[in-house]
Every structure is written in structure tokens, then in C-alpha cells.
């Protein structure tokens, strides 16, 4: 679903933004996204069944000028 939206963003010259889980981050990097910030959550404070630090990457992608 994201690739058609990236095509439209490129066509219109728009930046794109997303928040990536650790599992999704490598895929988004392959599509040209770069990390601009990281949100960290202490799972010990939020849940009883998961522990440790969880990081969400805030990512931006510049429009691709190649046609």
C-alpha cells in the first residue's frame, strides 16, 4: 500500500513521514526514509508482559526526483 503513495508523493514533490517499529525500520530505509528522531518507551512502566526499552523511529523521506 505504501509504494503507490510514495509514487504520488514523488510526483507532487512532497516529503513523507512515518513512525517505524524496529521491525519495519530496515524496510523503510530501503525505500529512502531516514531517521530524524527516536521515541523511547520503557515497557516496564507500560505493560506487565513486556520488558525493556522499545524504540520507535521517526522517519522522513525526501521526494525522489528520478522519473
N, CA and C atoms as an extended XYZ file, in Angstrom:
201
Properties=species:S:1:pos:R:3:atomname:S:1:resname:S:1:resid:I:1 pbc="F F F"
N         0.794       -1.199        0.000 N   UNK     1
C         0.000        0.000        0.000 CA  UNK     1
C         0.842        1.271        0.000 C   UNK     1
N         2.020        1.204        0.589 N   UNK     2
C         2.811        2.429        0.716 CA  UNK     2
C         3.472        2.839       -0.606 C   UNK     2
N         3.826        1.886       -1.441 N   UNK     3
C         4.539        2.241       -2.676 CA  UNK     3
C         3.730        3.134       -3.609 C   UNK     3
N         2.427        2.890       -3.823 N   UNK     4
C         1.664        3.832       -4.645 CA  UNK     4
C         1.614        5.243       -4.035 C   UNK     4
N         1.571        5.318       -2.710 N   UNK     5
C         1.555        6.628       -2.053 CA  UNK     5
C         2.901        7.337       -2.219 C   UNK     5
N         4.002        6.583       -2.175 N   UNK     6
C         5.319        7.187       -2.398 CA  UNK     6
C         5.442        7.688       -3.835 C   UNK     6
N         4.870        6.968       -4.761 N   UNK     7
C         4.867        7.412       -6.161 CA  UNK     7
C         4.153        8.761       -6.288 C   UNK     7
N         2.995        8.877       -5.638 N   UNK     8
C         2.242       10.139       -5.683 CA  UNK     8
C         3.039       11.254       -5.015 C   UNK     8
N         3.629       10.968       -3.859 N   UNK     9
C         4.435       11.978       -3.159 CA  UNK     9
C         5.593       12.443       -4.038 C   UNK     9
N         6.258       11.500       -4.701 N   UNK    10
C         7.363       11.853       -5.597 CA  UNK    10
C         6.870       12.728       -6.741 C   UNK    10
N         5.766       12.344       -7.333 N   UNK    11
C         5.203       13.077       -8.465 CA  UNK    11
C         4.854       14.520       -8.078 C   UNK    11
N         4.374       14.702       -6.840 N   UNK    12
C         3.984       16.032       -6.366 CA  UNK    12
C         5.116       16.759       -5.633 C   UNK    12
N         6.277       16.103       -5.506 N   UNK    13
C         7.421       16.730       -4.837 CA  UNK    13
C         7.242       16.907       -3.340 C   UNK    13
N         6.546       15.960       -2.697 N   UNK    14
C         6.256       16.073       -1.266 CA  UNK    14
C         7.128       15.149       -0.422 C   UNK    14
N         7.517       15.636        0.747 N   UNK    15
C         8.189       14.794        1.735 CA  UNK    15
C         7.157       13.849        2.341 C   UNK    15
N         7.624       12.701        2.814 N   UNK    16
C         6.737       11.771        3.515 CA  UNK    16
C         7.305       11.491        4.899 C   UNK    16
N         6.422       11.180        5.824 N   UNK    17
C         6.747       10.998        7.234 CA  UNK    17
C         6.118        9.701        7.708 C   UNK    17
N         6.821        9.003        8.595 N   UNK    18
C         6.218        7.847        9.251 CA  UNK    18
C         6.904        7.573       10.567 C   UNK    18
N         6.266        6.738       11.357 N   UNK    19
C         6.829        6.259       12.612 CA  UNK    19
C         7.022        4.759       12.454 C   UNK    19
N         8.273        4.315       12.536 N   UNK    20
C         8.602        2.917       12.242 CA  UNK    20
C         8.926        2.116       13.501 C   UNK    20
N         8.402        0.908       13.539 N   UNK    21
C         8.791       -0.038       14.585 CA  UNK    21
C        10.190       -0.546       14.272 C   UNK    21
N        10.848       -1.160       15.248 N   UNK    22
C        12.176       -1.719       14.960 CA  UNK    22
C        12.144       -2.728       13.803 C   UNK    22
N        11.079       -3.495       13.679 N   UNK    23
C        10.980       -4.486       12.599 CA  UNK    23
C        10.811       -3.822       11.235 C   UNK    23
N        10.088       -2.712       11.167 N   UNK    24
C         9.829       -2.045        9.897 CA  UNK    24
C        10.931       -1.111        9.434 C   UNK    24
N        11.745       -0.623       10.360 N   UNK    25
C        12.764        0.378       10.048 CA  UNK    25
C        13.674       -0.011        8.879 C   UNK    25
N        14.233       -1.212        8.823 N   UNK    26
C        15.123       -1.556        7.693 CA  UNK    26
C        14.423       -1.489        6.328 C   UNK    26
N        13.172       -1.875        6.272 N   UNK    27
C        12.430       -1.813        5.017 CA  UNK    27
C        12.250       -0.362        4.570 C   UNK    27
N        11.866        0.495        5.496 N   UNK    28
C        11.666        1.907        5.154 CA  UNK    28
C        12.978        2.567        4.728 C   UNK    28
N        14.066        2.161        5.333 N   UNK    29
C        15.374        2.701        4.920 CA  UNK    29
C        15.675        2.327        3.470 C   UNK    29
N        15.297        1.129        3.058 N   UNK    30
C        15.500        0.720        1.660 CA  UNK    30
C        14.689        1.580        0.703 C   UNK    30
N        13.571        2.125        1.174 N   UNK    31
C        12.716        2.973        0.340 CA  UNK    31
C        13.103        4.448        0.425 C   UNK    31
N        14.224        4.746        1.101 N   UNK    32
C        14.741        6.107        1.129 CA  UNK    32
C        14.407        6.933        2.355 C   UNK    32
N        13.765        6.340        3.348 N   UNK    33
C        13.481        7.069        4.581 CA  UNK    33
C        14.736        7.147        5.434 C   UNK    33
N        14.860        8.237        6.197 N   UNK    34
C        15.980        8.379        7.129 CA  UNK    34
C        15.427        8.757        8.495 C   UNK    34
N        16.109        8.315        9.533 N   UNK    35
C        15.682        8.588       10.904 CA  UNK    35
C        16.004       10.041       11.253 C   UNK    35
N        15.007       10.757       11.778 N   UNK    36
C        15.230       12.133       12.235 CA  UNK    36
C        15.047       12.259       13.750 C   UNK    36
N        14.448       11.255       14.376 N   UNK    37
C        14.275       11.263       15.824 CA  UNK    37
C        13.892        9.853       16.263 C   UNK    37
N        14.026        9.592       17.546 N   UNK    38
C        13.655        8.291       18.109 CA  UNK    38
C        12.855        8.530       19.386 C   UNK    38
N        11.726        7.866       19.495 N   UNK    39
C        10.941        7.891       20.726 CA  UNK    39
C        11.230        6.608       21.487 C   UNK    39
N        11.503        6.742       22.773 N   UNK    40
C        11.806        5.572       23.594 CA  UNK    40
C        10.731        5.396       24.653 C   UNK    40
N        10.293        4.155       24.805 N   UNK    41
C         9.265        3.824       25.785 CA  UNK    41
C         9.794        2.734       26.709 C   UNK    41
N         9.640        2.938       28.001 N   UNK    42
C        10.011        1.925       28.980 CA  UNK    42
C         8.818        0.994       29.144 C   UNK    42
N         8.923       -0.200       28.575 N   UNK    43
C         7.807       -1.140       28.605 CA  UNK    43
C         7.478       -1.610       30.021 C   UNK    43
N         8.447       -1.570       30.926 N   UNK    44
C         8.188       -1.970       32.308 CA  UNK    44
C         7.150       -1.054       32.954 C   UNK    44
N         7.101        0.206       32.506 N   UNK    45
C         6.141        1.158       33.058 CA  UNK    45
C         4.776        1.086       32.365 C   UNK    45
N         4.737        0.478       31.185 N   UNK    46
C         3.514        0.492       30.386 CA  UNK    46
C         2.767       -0.838       30.350 C   UNK    46
N         3.483       -1.943       30.519 N   UNK    47
C         2.852       -3.260       30.419 CA  UNK    47
C         3.356       -4.173       31.523 C   UNK    47
N         2.687       -5.295       31.670 N   UNK    48
C         3.147       -6.297       32.634 CA  UNK    48
C         3.757       -7.508       31.943 C   UNK    48
N         3.537       -7.630       30.624 N   UNK    49
C         4.021       -8.815       29.913 CA  UNK    49
C         5.223       -8.555       29.016 C   UNK    49
N         5.632       -7.297       28.870 N   UNK    50
C         6.818       -6.976       28.069 CA  UNK    50
C         7.736       -6.089       28.894 C   UNK    50
N         9.045       -6.245       28.650 N   UNK    51
C        10.018       -5.525       29.463 CA  UNK    51
C        11.096       -4.901       28.587 C   UNK    51
N        11.738       -3.889       29.133 N   UNK    52
C        12.852       -3.257       28.448 CA  UNK    52
C        12.452       -1.975       27.740 C   UNK    52
N        13.372       -1.500       26.931 N   UNK    53
C        13.198       -0.255       26.201 CA  UNK    53
C        12.721       -0.556       24.783 C   UNK    53
N        11.695        0.144       24.332 N   UNK    54
C        11.153       -0.019       22.972 CA  UNK    54
C        11.348        1.300       22.243 C   UNK    54
N        11.937        1.235       21.057 N   UNK    55
C        12.251        2.439       20.299 CA  UNK    55
C        11.420        2.509       19.018 C   UNK    55
N        10.815        3.665       18.793 N   UNK    56
C        10.078        3.942       17.566 CA  UNK    56
C        10.851        5.013       16.814 C   UNK    56
N        11.182        4.742       15.556 N   UNK    57
C        11.946        5.686       14.747 CA  UNK    57
C        11.014        6.631       13.998 C   UNK    57
N        11.263        7.928       14.131 N   UNK    58
C        10.541        8.940       13.362 CA  UNK    58
C        11.358        9.127       12.081 C   UNK    58
N        10.721        8.906       10.924 N   UNK    59
C        11.468        8.886        9.662 CA  UNK    59
C        10.847        9.835        8.634 C   UNK    59
N        11.719       10.413        7.821 N   UNK    60
C        11.329       11.328        6.740 CA  UNK    60
C        11.923       10.807        5.440 C   UNK    60
N        11.197       11.009        4.363 N   UNK    61
C        11.703       10.660        3.026 CA  UNK    61
C        11.517       11.873        2.111 C   UNK    61
N        12.615       12.301        1.525 N   UNK    62
C        12.572       13.396        0.551 CA  UNK    62
C        11.977       12.855       -0.741 C   UNK    62
N        11.324       13.711       -1.509 N   UNK    63
C        10.779       13.226       -2.785 CA  UNK    63
C        11.894       12.776       -3.725 C   UNK    63
N        11.648       11.685       -4.408 N   UNK    64
C        12.599       11.150       -5.376 CA  UNK    64
C        12.406       11.910       -6.689 C   UNK    64
N        13.449       12.548       -7.165 N   UNK    65
C        13.340       13.363       -8.362 CA  UNK    65
C        13.507       12.555       -9.643 C   UNK    65
N        13.898       11.280       -9.522 N   UNK    66
C        14.039       10.435      -10.703 CA  UNK    66
C        12.667       10.078      -11.238 C   UNK    66
N        12.509       10.116      -12.518 N   UNK    67
C        11.224        9.775      -13.136 CA  UNK    67
C        11.314        8.441      -13.836 C   UNK    67
